Amino acid sequence: MAVVIRLTKTGRKGERKYRIVVKEKRSRRDGKSIESIGMYEKREKEVVKKIDMDRYKYWISVGAQPTLSVANIIKQ
């Protein structure tokens, strides 16, 4: 089972709200996830992000691969 750390959309239509979740690579974008480790919201004037870095580092250590967008969010 290949595990990835990726974004899943939440919120109303037109809003840019995402959860950062750990899930199987072949599952749907908004399908069932293994664990939710944070959230990311891009507003007009600010960016709100809350990420549990301990859980992120744990999942990286056991072989989960972050997507390119999640890796960019973590670097910011």
N, C-alpha and C positions, 0 to 999 in steps of 0.2 A: 504494500500500500504506500503510494507516494503522497506525502503530506506537504502542503504549501501554506504559507501565510499570505492571505489576500484580503481585498476589500469586498464588502457586500453593501449594497445600497439600502438605505432606510429613509424615512421621512416622506414628505409630500412630493408631488410632481414638481420639478423645477428646482428643488432644494439640493444642495450638494452636501449630504450627510452620509457618512460611511461608518461601518464597523470594521475593525481589523480582527479577522477571525482565522482560526486554524481549521483547515478542512482537507478532505481528500482531493487530489488534483482533478479527478474525473467528475466530481459533483458539480451541480449547477451553481451559478454565481450566488443566488439567494437561497440555495438549498440548505439542508441541515449541516451544521458545523460541529466540530469537536469541542472547540472552546472559543469564547470571545475574549480577546486580550486588550481591547481598547476601542477608541472612537476617533474620528477625524471629521472636522467640519470646516469648510472653506466659506467664509462670509465675504462681503464686499470689502470691509475694512480690516478684517483680522482672520487669523487661522486658529482654530481651537483644536488641540489634539491632546488626548489623554491615553497613554500607553503604559501598560504594566510591563516594565522593562525586565523584571525578573522572569516572568513567564515567557516573554519574547526570547530572552537568552536561553531559557530551558529548551524551548522548542527548536531553536537553532542548534543546540548541542546534541539533540537526539535525531537530527537530520532533516528537519523541515526547511524548505527553501522559500524565502520571501520573494514575492513578485517584484518586478522593477519599480512599480508605483509605491509599494510598501517600503522598499529599501530607500527610495528618495524621501519619503515622509520621515523615516527614522533619522536620516542624515540631517534634515533641516533643524 
